[in-house]
Amino acid sequence: MPKTSRDVPPPLELLCLKALWALGEGDVKHVREMVAQSRPLAYTTIMTVLDRLVRKGTLTRRKVGRAFVYVPQISRDAMRRTAIRELLEGFFDGSEEQLTEFLRGTEAQAAAAAVGGAPVPPPAEEEEEESIDTVLL
């Protein structure tokens, strides 16, 4: 299966971006310190990820002394919009209304569970998939 290009970075790249958004700018050492709070990784791993983000145009870097300082070229909000657009296209056929309906259904289930109400039954579509799976087994 061929890999497709995504606008939203994979988890490790996103983790480094989050560190840089918090820092504003930083070198490998500072990014690694931030990332290590949730995922301890080697200095060279962080350096490779940051270099990859530079090649993609997501970061820029400049030489300061012996180190490179990295700066995000995309804001957190712009990345959020991109991620939501991918979510809409991938799971909701580009329909904001379908996403809103889905979220409202999730909120209703959470509210019912919080007050001790009966859980909302799954949509009929899921029940059909279960019965088809059973039949095929």
C-alpha positions in Angstrom: 0.0 0.0 0.0 1.6 3.3 -1.0 2.1 6.0 1.6 0.2 9.2 1.0 1.4 12.7 1.8 -0.4 14.2 4.8 -0.5 17.8 5.9 -0.7 16.8 9.6 2.7 15.6 10.8 3.1 12.1 12.4 3.1 11.9 16.2 6.8 12.4 16.8 7.0 15.4 14.5 4.0 16.8 16.1 5.5 16.3 19.6 8.6 18.3 18.5 6.4 21.0 17.0 4.4 21.3 20.2 7.7 21.8 22.1 8.7 24.5 19.7 5.3 26.2 19.9 5.7 26.3 23.7 9.3 27.6 23.4 8.8 30.0 20.5 12.2 28.8 19.2 14.8 26.4 20.4 17.8 24.2 19.7 17.8 20.4 19.8 18.8 20.4 23.5 15.8 22.5 24.6 13.3 20.6 22.3 14.6 17.3 23.7 14.1 18.5 27.2 10.5 19.4 26.5 9.8 16.1 24.6 11.5 14.1 27.3 8.7 15.0 29.7 6.4 12.6 27.9 8.8 10.5 25.7 12.5 10.2 26.5 14.4 10.1 23.1 18.0 10.4 22.0 19.4 13.7 21.1 20.1 12.4 17.5 16.5 11.3 17.2 15.2 14.8 17.9 17.9 16.3 15.6 16.7 14.0 12.8 13.0 14.9 13.3 13.8 18.6 13.4 15.8 18.3 10.2 13.0 16.5 8.5 10.6 19.3 9.5 13.0 21.8 8.0 13.0 19.9 4.7 9.2 19.9 4.7 9.1 23.6 5.3 7.4 23.4 8.7 10.4 24.8 10.5 13.3 27.1 9.6 16.7 27.1 11.3 19.5 29.5 11.7 23.0 28.9 13.0 23.8 30.4 16.4 27.3 29.6 17.6 27.7 25.8 17.1 24.0 25.0 17.2 21.0 25.5 15.0 18.0 27.3 16.4 14.6 26.1 15.0 11.6 28.3 14.5 8.1 27.0 13.6 6.7 28.4 10.3 3.2 27.3 11.0 1.1 28.3 14.0 -0.6 25.9 16.3 -4.0 27.2 15.1 -3.1 26.7 11.5 -2.1 23.1 12.2 -5.3 22.6 14.1 -7.3 23.8 11.1 -5.4 21.5 8.8 -6.0 18.5 11.2 -9.7 19.2 11.3 -9.9 19.5 7.5 -8.2 16.1 7.2 -10.6 14.7 9.8 -13.6 16.1 7.9 -12.4 14.8 4.6 -11.3 11.4 5.9 -14.3 10.5 8.2 -17.1 12.9 7.3 -16.9 13.3 3.6 -16.0 16.9 4.0 -19.3 17.7 5.8 -19.1 19.9 8.8 -22.8 19.1 9.5 -21.9 15.4 9.8 -19.1 16.1 12.2 -21.4 18.4 14.3 -24.1 15.7 14.4 -21.5 13.1 15.5 -20.2 15.4 18.2 -23.7 16.1 19.5 -24.5 12.4 19.6 -21.3 11.9 21.6 -22.2 14.8 24.0 -25.7 13.2 24.5 -24.2 9.9 25.4 -21.8 11.4 27.8 -24.5 13.5 29.5 -26.8 10.4 29.8 -24.0 8.4 31.4 -23.1 11.3 33.8 -26.7 11.4 35.2 -27.0 7.7 35.4 -29.3 7.4 32.4 -29.4 4.4 30.1 -26.7 4.4 27.5 -27.8 5.4 24.0 -27.9 2.4 21.7 -25.4 2.3 18.9 -26.6 3.3 15.4 -28.3 0.5 13.4 -25.3 0.6 11.0 -22.9 -0.7 13.6 -25.3 -3.5 14.5 -25.5 -4.6 10.9 -21.7 -4.7 10.7 -21.5 -6.9 13.8 -24.1 -9.4 12.4 -22.2 -9.4 9.0 -19.0 -10.2 10.8 -20.6 -13.0 12.8 -22.1 -14.5 9.6 -18.7 -14.4 7.9 -17.0 -16.1 10.8 
